[in-house]
Structures are given as structure tokens and as C-alpha cells.
């Protein structure tokens, strides 16, 4: 029987009005699964109490130590986001603007008593001076972040940085001598191993549940970014809305994951929960602290996991590994000698059995790092040395004020004052321009990009994503259509040839 199930991120929201329950306003994600309608065997069998393995010998699994080590370092995260007051007007009165952007709803100045949307989630203290890791979707677009510790102290928090591609964010409170959770090793987790989920479901603070690791390297297609990395730990520990950003710990009380999503038809726990492995979390938060942005290493290949159909179609002798469907020009993989049709099955001695596992391994490295990969080519194993690159195609450190060699510009998201002035909901401003495609097109500094190739642009990362898609679209004609406004309110449109 085919059933649909909803993949839900676990932060939850409600309006600042009298309501009986918090309404989940996060995005629903749909996936399909198969279930067998098997009847139960009614034959009588010897009955006994349900206990842990080896309980008859007096060896029961004890979760109390792990709970005590972790519960004090898991915090309650509350956020407030202004509810946008929308109206027609502004640049929507320009018929040419309407043609490019469609009917525009523009943000007006917010009244002082504007209603606020409240959200709640969890977070994990990772340093005694106040650094806390949580999910990006918990704090995304928030104007105020409040953290309540397990001892009931409350602090205002600031956002240090966030990575939508892994759904991880780092926030900071001004406090000292805080309890912390020690990072464990998610690589050593075994399917069937006991884990605890610690968080604040439905605002029920300091809640601990237990379950086992049900699977590893799950790709559930929940993140809505082009450079997403999904290699979730799946567990059956009970988690619910509000658990987002909370801790998944092993029986030693070590952090092995950040609880992020559930699979459910109702929005509440139904037996499936997913956590970002700490191997990814640790890399992301380290980069954010050091550089302000994640240093994303890129192989430059389009990959897919191998199923029986693909194996037969491509005459592959294995179902393990990541199949290379395309190698991008001038990419790290291309230079290393990776070819279309290769199967990548090992990274620096670590076996990878799927596309998700390959993404997880590459996500641990930075541009300029040197790695060795094994590929299966014509059913023969070959070792290749790779120097990883960044998304701009070089090995330089990427800063929060990202620039690209192709466009030749430095960008920043428009600040709130500018958005209010021009009644904009989003946009990215060109802060400076050197030699590059934008300068050749006649675009000047101060230009606010609103859309690229008909896609709304809200961040520097989105500029890079659209640019990557345009450059690597496989077509001879590679054009970047730019639409936006200047500081004087003049709307402008450009078509930039990227083929050169």
C-alpha cells in the first residue's frame, strides 16, 4: 500500500495571539514509501516482559549518565520574526518591472505594533564561553533570538553565521563557564546502537528520549539549496516540533548529531527522525567561527547513487559507490582525471557506498585540500589524486563578502534601511566592481540585483548558485539575465554572455 509521508523540519512557529497550540508553519516535504499489510501471527508463544538484551543477567542499558552529561548543555531557542505587511505599489507601478518580475507585493514600513511570528527550537552549547549550534531553519529570518538554559537563565543571542546547505547555524550568548557537550564520532555509530535525543519538543523543556540508529547516510531531499549536503543519521528516538537543533548523543553522552527533521503524515513523531552527523556539524561551525562562512570543497561532478536499473544500463559490476554522470570543465575532478561513467567508491581510505556518503566525505574538506579517491572504471579500480576547489573554481579562501572571478564584483545583501527605503523584500547590492562580466555590461557599483535568470536573489550564495547553473548548463549559449535597480530608483535589465 503506497502512503505519502511528510518530511518536516522540527522548529515550530505560532503567532503572538491567544492560541491553544503552536501551529507548525514550516515547509512540508513529501516522500513516498512502501508498506506491507501483513497480518499478525496469532499462535501462542511464551510471554515475557520486554527488557533490554542480556537483562536476564542483570546487564541493562543505563541512559542516566548520558542524560545527565547532555541535558544541561541543551538550550531552548526562541525566535521572533516580523510578519511582513504587504501591499501593491513601489516599483510594481513600472510596467517593464512587472513584465520581468510579475505583479509585485512590496513591503511597507512596519508599524510599531506589527504582529510578530514566534518560533521555537533547541540548541547545543559547544563551548563554555557561549557558542551554541542549532539548525538554520530555527533562526532563519529572525529579528530576535532568545536562549534559555536548563537552569532557567535567559540570554539574548546573536547570529554568528549559518549554512543553509547543511541546515546548521551558530549563535552566541554572552556567558561564561557554561556546561558543554563533548563532540563524539558519528563515523563510529553502528546501526542498532542506542542514542538519546535531547531537546524541547512543543516547548516541553529538557526532554530526553531514547532510540536506536535506524540507518546512516540518509538523503531525504528536504533541503532546498543547490549545494545541499544530506547524509542524515536516521533514528527512532521520539522527536517532535521544537526538537530542531537539539542534541543526538550516544550512551557516553557525546554529541553525534543535531536533530533536524522527522518523517510524518501528521507533523508529529511517527517513528522516523533525522539528524545531521557531527562530522559535518564540526566542520561547519569551525569554518563559521574562523572565516564567517563555510569553506565548501567541490569535486565538480554530477553524481547519483547506483540502483539495479542503472547498473544494468551502464554495465556496472557493483551497486556501491557514486556514479559520475558528468564531469564539469576545469573542475578538480576533471584535472585529476575523473571521467564520465566512473564509480567513486573511496575517499582517503573511507569506503563510500552512495552519493550521500560521497557528499558527506567531501564536505569535511576545504578548498586546496589534497585527497585521494578510488574510482571503478571499466570494472578496474584506479587511484586518483585530487586538489579540491571552491565553487568559484579556485583554491582561495571564500569570505562572507564573496566575490567571483567571472562577474568581477563583491556583493552584500541589502540592509534593512535600503529595503525599507525602496520597499524591497530582498536583493543583493554590488559593493564594488573590477574587471569582469558585470563591468563589461556597464553595471555600476550600488546596483541592487533582484533577479538572475528570473530567480529571486536574496543572498550571495544564491548569486553563486545561479551563476554555477548558467555556466554548467551544458548548452552552447550561456546567458545571465540580470534585473534590478539603482540607488536613484531606476530599473535596469542586462543580458550577460557567459560563453567566453
ChimeraX attribute file (.defattr): number of C-alpha atoms within 10 A of each C-alpha:
attribute: neighborCount
match mode: 1-to-1
recipient: residues
	/A:1	7
	/A:2	9
	/A:3	10
	/A:4	14
	/A:5	19
	/A:6	20
	/A:7	24
	/A:8	29
	/A:9	32
	/A:10	33
	/A:11	30
	/A:12	26
	/A:13	24
	/A:14	18
	/A:15	17
	/A:16	11
	/A:17	9
	/A:18	7
	/A:19	9
	/A:20	6
	/A:21	9
	/A:22	17
	/A:23	14
	/A:24	19
	/A:25	14
	/A:26	17
	/A:27	11
	/A:28	16
	/A:29	17
	/A:30	16
	/A:31	14
	/A:32	10
	/A:33	9
	/A:34	9
	/A:35	9
	/A:36	7
	/A:37	7
	/A:38	6
	/A:39	6
	/A:40	6
	/A:41	7
	/A:42	6
	/A:43	5
	/A:44	6
	/A:45	7
	/A:46	4
	/A:47	6
	/A:48	6
	/A:49	5
	/A:50	7
	/A:51	10
	/A:52	11
	/A:53	11
	/A:54	10
	/A:55	11
	/A:56	9
	/A:57	7
	/A:58	9
	/A:59	10
	/A:60	12
	/A:61	13
	/A:62	9
	/A:63	18
	/A:64	11
	/A:65	11
	/A:66	17
	/A:67	23
	/A:68	11
	/A:69	18
	/A:70	29
	/A:71	25
	/A:72	19
	/A:73	26
	/A:74	30
	/A:75	31
	/A:76	27
	/A:77	33
	/A:78	25
	/A:79	22
	/A:80	22
	/A:81	19
	/A:82	15
	/A:83	13
	/A:84	16
	/A:85	14
	/A:86	15
	/A:87	12
	/A:88	13
	/A:89	15
	/A:90	17
	/A:91	22
	/A:92	17
	/A:93	12
	/A:94	12
	/A:95	12
	/A:96	14
	/A:97	19
	/A:98	13
	/A:99	10
	/A:100	13
	/A:101	18
	/A:102	11
	/A:103	15
	/A:104	18
	/A:105	17
	/A:106	22
	/A:107	21
	/A:108	20
	/A:109	14
	/A:110	14
	/A:111	8
	/A:112	6
	/A:113	6
	/A:114	12
	/A:115	17
	/A:116	17
	/A:117	18
	/A:118	20
	/A:119	25
	/A:120	29
	/A:121	32
	/A:122	35
	/A:123	32
	/A:124	32
	/A:125	28
	/A:126	22
	/A:127	18
	/A:128	15
	/A:129	16
	/A:130	20
	/A:131	24
	/A:132	28
	/A:133	29
	/A:134	30
	/A:135	30
	/A:136	22
	/A:137	24
	/A:138	31
	/A:139	27
	/A:140	15
	/A:141	12
	/A:142	17
	/A:143	13
	/A:144	16
	/A:145	22
	/A:146	17
	/A:147	25
	/A:148	19
	/A:149	22
	/A:150	16
	/A:151	9
	/A:152	11
	/A:153	8
	/A:154	15
	/A:155	16
	/A:156	14
	/A:157	21
	/A:158	17
	/A:159	18
	/A:160	17
	/A:161	21
	/A:162	25
	/A:163	19
	/A:164	19
	/A:165	18
	/A:166	22
	/A:167	27
	/A:168	25
	/A:169	26
	/A:170	27
	/A:171	22
	/A:172	21
	/A:173	19
	/A:174	11
	/A:175	11
	/A:176	10
	/A:177	9
	/A:178	15
	/A:179	21
	/A:180	23
	/A:181	22
	/A:182	18
	/A:183	17
	/A:184	19
	/A:185	15
	/A:186	20
	/A:187	11
	/A:188	8
	/A:189	18
	/A:190	13
	/A:191	14
	/A:192	12
	/A:193	13
	/A:194	20
	/A:195	27
	/A:196	28
	/A:197	29
	/A:198	34
	/A:199	34
	/A:200	28
	/A:201	26
	/A:202	19
	/A:203	19
	/A:204	11
	/A:205	21
	/A:206	21
	/A:207	17
	/A:208	20
	/A:209	16
	/A:210	20
	/A:211	16
	/A:212	17
	/A:213	21
	/A:214	18
	/A:215	16
	/A:216	21
	/A:217	22
	/A:218	17
	/A:219	18
	/A:220	17
	/A:221	14
	/A:222	19
	/A:223	18
	/A:224	10
	/A:225	15
	/A:226	15
	/A:227	16
	/A:228	16
	/A:229	24
	/A:230	25
	/A:231	25
	/A:232	27
	/A:233	27
	/A:234	25
	/A:235	29
	/A:236	23
	/A:237	24
	/A:238	21
	/A:239	32
	/A:240	27
	/A:241	29
	/A:242	31
	/A:243	37
	/A:244	34
	/A:245	39
	/A:246	36
	/A:247	35
	/A:248	31
	/A:249	29
	/A:250	26
	/A:251	19
	/A:252	16
	/A:253	24
	/A:254	23
	/A:255	26
	/A:256	28
	/A:257	29
	/A:258	32
	/A:259	34
	/A:260	34
	/A:261	29
	/A:262	30
	/A:263	24
	/A:264	22
	/A:265	16
	/A:266	11
	/A:267	19
	/A:268	20
	/A:269	20
	/A:270	16
	/A:271	15
	/A:272	18
	/A:273	28
	/A:274	34
	/A:275	26
	/A:276	29
	/A:277	27
	/A:278	23
	/A:279	19
	/A:280	24
	/A:281	23
	/A:282	16
	/A:283	17
	/A:284	26
	/A:285	26
	/A:286	15
	/A:287	16
	/A:288	19
	/A:289	14
	/A:290	10
	/A:291	15
	/A:292	17
	/A:293	22
	/A:294	24
	/A:295	26
	/A:296	22
	/A:297	24
	/A:298	26
	/A:299	23
	/A:300	22
	/A:301	20
	/A:302	14
	/A:303	23
	/A:304	17
	/A:305	18
	/A:306	21
	/A:307	13
	/A:308	10
	/A:309	10
	/A:310	14
	/A:311	15
	/A:312	13
	/A:313	8
	/A:314	10
	/A:315	11
	/A:316	20
	/A:317	11
	/A:318	16
	/A:319	18
	/A:320	19
	/A:321	26
	/A:322	27
	/A:323	28
	/A:324	21
	/A:325	14
	/A:326	17
	/A:327	23
	/A:328	20
	/A:329	14
	/A:330	13
	/A:331	23
	/A:332	27
	/A:333	23
	/A:334	18
	/A:335	15
	/A:336	18
	/A:337	13
	/A:338	29
	/A:339	17
	/A:340	17
	/A:341	19
	/A:342	25
	/A:343	30
	/A:344	27
	/A:345	24
	/A:346	21
	/A:347	19
	/A:348	13
	/A:349	11
	/A:350	13
	/A:351	17
	/A:352	21
	/A:353	20
	/A:354	26
	/A:355	25
	/A:356	23
	/A:357	27
	/A:358	25
	/A:359	22
	/A:360	20
	/A:361	18
	/A:362	19
	/A:363	21
	/A:364	16
	/A:365	18
	/A:366	22
	/A:367	22
	/A:368	18
	/A:369	12
	/A:370	13
	/A:371	15
	/A:372	15
	/A:373	20
	/A:374	23
	/A:375	25
	/A:376	21
	/A:377	16
	/A:378	13
	/A:379	13
	/A:380	8
	/A:381	14
	/A:382	14
	/A:383	16
	/A:384	15
	/A:385	17
	/A:386	21
	/A:387	21
	/A:388	26
	/A:389	26
	/A:390	21
	/A:391	23
	/A:392	18
	/A:393	21
	/A:394	20
	/A:395	19
	/A:396	14
	/A:397	16
	/A:398	20
	/A:399	12
	/A:400	16
	/A:401	14
	/A:402	17
	/A:403	20
	/A:404	18
	/A:405	14
	/A:406	16
	/A:407	19
	/A:408	17
	/A:409	22
	/A:410	19
	/A:411	26
	/A:412	19
	/A:413	20
	/A:414	20
	/A:415	12
	/A:416	12
	/A:417	9
	/A:418	16
	/A:419	18
	/A:420	15
	/A:421	14
	/A:422	17
	/A:423	20
	/A:424	19
	/A:425	19
	/A:426	21
	/A:427	24
	/A:428	24
	/A:429	24
	/A:430	21
	/A:431	17
	/A:432	16
	/A:433	19
	/A:434	14
	/A:435	12
	/A:436	14
	/A:437	20
	/A:438	21
	/A:439	16
	/A:440	12
	/A:441	12
	/A:442	9
	/A:443	17
	/A:444	15
	/A:445	19
	/A:446	17
	/A:447	24
	/A:448	28
	/A:449	25
	/A:450	21
	/A:451	22
	/A:452	21
	/A:453	16
	/A:454	14
	/A:455	15
	/A:456	19
	/A:457	24
	/A:458	18
	/A:459	16
	/A:460	19
	/A:461	20
	/A:462	17
	/A:463	20
	/A:464	19
	/A:465	16
	/A:466	20
	/A:467	22
	/A:468	15
	/A:469	14
	/A:470	20
	/A:471	20
	/A:472	14
	/A:473	12
	/A:474	11
	/A:475	10
	/A:476	10
	/A:477	13
	/A:478	18
	/A:479	17
	/A:480	21
	/A:481	16
	/A:482	20
	/A:483	24
	/A:484	23
	/A:485	20
	/A:486	16
	/A:487	14
	/A:488	9
	/A:489	14
	/A:490	11
	/A:491	16
	/A:492	16
	/A:493	17
	/A:494	16
	/A:495	14
	/A:496	16
	/A:497	13
	/A:498	16
	/A:499	12
	/A:500	7
